[in-house]
Amino acid sequence: MSRGTRSGAAAKRQTHASVFAALGDETRLSLVAQLSGAQPRSIAQLTQGFGLTRQAITKHLRVLERVEIVHSVRTGRESLFELDPEPIEDLKKYLELVSQQWDRALSRLKAFVEG
């Protein structure tokens, strides 16, 4: 494996770890769920139903923006937030790959134990 490939793989792992960390918070997961099936939403709209201030919701949205799960568009005096599913789709592919690797390893273990 070339050095460039290793550093690319390490960068990809770091990106996955950052996305997992961002999604590892209940509030941020709720925000992602709210944004997943709707049009772009303002902070005021996203704050409804939470026991949190607009500032707290904004901080959570900034974490999601840093890992590119959401992005904002300025409309007049407010920012509207939208979900970008690509980083989550990337994680899904990664988890499928890991799952396949575990399935193969468990199959080898089963064959060894039974053989």
C-alpha positions as CSV (number, residue, x, y, z in Angstrom):
1,M,0.0,0.0,0.0
2,S,1.4,3.3,-1.0
3,R,1.9,6.1,1.5
4,G,-0.7,8.3,-0.3
5,T,-3.3,5.5,0.0
6,R,-2.6,5.0,3.7
7,S,-2.9,8.7,4.4
8,G,-6.1,8.8,2.3
9,A,-7.5,5.9,4.3
10,A,-6.5,7.5,7.6
11,A,-8.2,10.7,6.5
12,K,-11.3,8.8,5.6
13,R,-11.3,7.1,9.0
14,Q,-10.9,10.5,10.7
15,T,-13.9,11.8,8.7
16,H,-16.0,8.8,9.7
17,A,-15.0,9.2,13.4
18,S,-15.9,12.9,13.3
19,V,-19.3,12.1,11.8
20,F,-20.0,9.4,14.3
21,A,-19.0,11.8,17.1
22,A,-21.3,14.5,15.8
23,L,-24.2,12.0,15.6
24,G,-23.4,10.7,19.1
25,D,-25.6,13.3,20.8
26,E,-29.3,12.8,21.2
27,T,-30.1,16.4,20.4
28,R,-28.1,16.3,17.2
29,L,-29.8,13.1,16.2
30,S,-33.1,14.7,16.7
31,L,-32.1,17.7,14.6
32,V,-31.0,15.4,11.8
33,A,-34.3,13.6,12.0
34,Q,-36.2,16.9,11.8
35,L,-34.2,18.0,8.8
36,S,-34.4,14.6,7.0
37,G,-38.0,14.8,5.8
38,A,-38.6,18.5,5.5
39,Q,-37.8,21.6,3.6
40,P,-35.0,23.8,5.0
41,R,-35.9,25.0,8.5
42,S,-34.9,28.0,10.5
43,I,-33.4,27.9,14.0
44,A,-36.8,29.1,15.4
45,Q,-38.5,26.2,13.7
46,L,-35.9,23.7,14.9
47,T,-36.1,25.0,18.5
48,Q,-39.8,24.2,18.8
49,G,-40.3,21.1,20.8
50,F,-36.9,21.2,22.5
51,G,-36.3,22.4,26.0
52,L,-33.2,24.3,24.7
53,T,-32.5,27.8,23.8
54,R,-31.9,29.0,20.2
55,Q,-28.2,29.5,21.2
56,A,-27.9,25.8,22.3
57,I,-29.6,24.6,19.1
58,T,-27.3,26.8,17.1
59,K,-24.2,25.2,18.8
60,H,-25.5,21.8,17.9
61,L,-26.1,22.8,14.3
62,R,-22.6,24.2,14.0
63,V,-21.2,20.8,15.1
64,L,-23.3,19.2,12.3
65,E,-22.1,21.8,9.9
66,R,-18.5,21.1,10.7
67,V,-18.9,17.5,9.6
68,E,-21.0,18.6,6.6
69,I,-24.2,16.8,7.6
70,V,-26.1,20.1,7.5
71,H,-25.5,23.3,5.7
72,S,-27.2,26.7,6.0
73,V,-28.4,29.2,3.5
74,R,-28.9,32.8,4.5
75,T,-32.4,34.1,3.6
76,G,-32.9,37.6,4.6
77,R,-32.3,37.9,8.4
78,E,-32.4,34.2,9.1
79,S,-30.4,31.1,8.2
80,L,-32.2,28.0,6.9
81,F,-30.7,24.6,7.6
82,E,-30.8,21.7,5.2
83,L,-29.6,18.1,5.6
84,D,-26.9,16.8,3.3
85,P,-27.3,13.0,3.5
86,E,-23.9,12.2,1.8
87,P,-21.8,11.9,5.0
88,I,-24.5,9.6,6.4
89,E,-24.6,7.6,3.2
90,D,-20.8,7.3,3.4
91,L,-21.1,5.9,7.0
92,K,-23.7,3.5,5.8
93,K,-21.4,2.1,3.1
94,Y,-18.6,1.9,5.7
95,L,-20.8,0.0,8.1
96,E,-21.9,-2.4,5.4
97,L,-18.2,-3.1,4.5
98,V,-17.4,-3.7,8.2
99,S,-20.4,-6.0,8.5
100,Q,-19.3,-8.0,5.5
101,Q,-15.8,-8.4,6.9
102,W,-17.3,-9.6,10.2
103,D,-19.6,-12.1,8.4
104,R,-16.6,-13.5,6.5
105,A,-14.5,-13.7,9.7
106,L,-17.3,-15.5,11.6
107,S,-17.8,-17.9,8.7
108,R,-14.1,-18.8,8.9
109,L,-14.3,-19.2,12.6
110,K,-17.4,-21.5,12.3
111,A,-15.7,-23.6,9.6
112,F,-12.6,-23.9,11.9
113,V,-14.6,-24.9,14.9
114,E,-16.8,-27.3,13.1
115,G,-14.0,-28.7,10.9
